[in-house]
Amino acid sequence: MINNNAVSERQYYQPQKKRRMKRTILYYPTIDVPNGTWLRNALLYWDEVSSIVPRSRDEELSREIRYLIDEKQFSPIEPDELMRAENKPMLENFQQEFKKIIASKYFKNIIKKDEQIIRLLQENKIDNVFRIDRNKTSGAIYDFLHDRKLANMDGGYDFINFEPNAGLLYMSLLAKYLADIDCNHTTIGTDYFVYEKFNFARVSKSKGFPVVSFDLKNVLPTPTEDVPFEDIICFKRKRADNLREFQQRMSEFQTKISKAGSNAEMKEIAIGFEDSLSKGVSDLTAVLKGHKIKFWRKTLKSLIILNTPITALVNIVDNPLIIPIALLDTTINVAIEFIDLRNKNKTVKNSPFSYVFDAREQRIIG
């Protein structure tokens, strides 16, 4: 039964130096994590789920999220972490990257569709805005957005009203930088592909650095939306060994693929992973069915740091690998992409460092 009692502020926001190292996935771009398959997938495969929740908004946390906090499955992250004095260089980089994207042609084309929203925002006549505590950003960011008619102070001057796309972009980049300074093994994840593209903008070879883009098409067993959180947590605790083994298979593959020294080696690793993945998914499928947990097979995309000179993998740059998995009737896709150089020194502790969980494919099993 979900506990309706409020959780103390101490339980919400623990100082980072006291937090035990965990495999954490930080959801973005919204404060509220969708109560669907994304959250159920994250609960099953990570030690802990997080989202960015300012103290001023903690009363808005849902009954379900409060339950997950009680069960030590969810931990809100305060945006103030980036505002600390010791993180000033990171804060400056964050603001520069935000401004660069706002000023980009791609972003301008997106907000052209929202001219009416921008006009109403300036007149304080719209409720559908993205509100951010004025203490959670800088005057320079506000002035930059206000000059472009993308932000305005609300009546009480406690919050800044952002144009919705600008607000979601702000939270997306904030998640990336908070993951960098978090003491846990924190990966950011989303089901909004467009904001993953903003965070890790694809660029030409001459303007970026290479990463491995790794897709599992319609493979990952994920509880359906009608499976209660209590059942997932119970399964997670009883079958910790099964989940750990599956996680280990994934981690070993991702580590090997990031270190592949040639096109042939990368292909060999991907082909070898076919058998390992088939067995891991089959084993996990069996135990989920044994616990009568219904699930879909979902798609997962990750970006992995490449630790090999790109010259050794030139063929894969031009010809991505597509490895069929006969037992699962799907494919493993491995490609080389180039992303903005601003990300080159980031997320060194995490490999992979970004996930997109695609909830569009819905094939129910069990």
Summary of the structure (lengths in Angstrom):
residues: 366
radius of gyration: 21.1
end to end distance: 24.3
largest distance: 61.8
contacts: 1144
relative contact order: 0.15
helix: 50%
strand: 22%
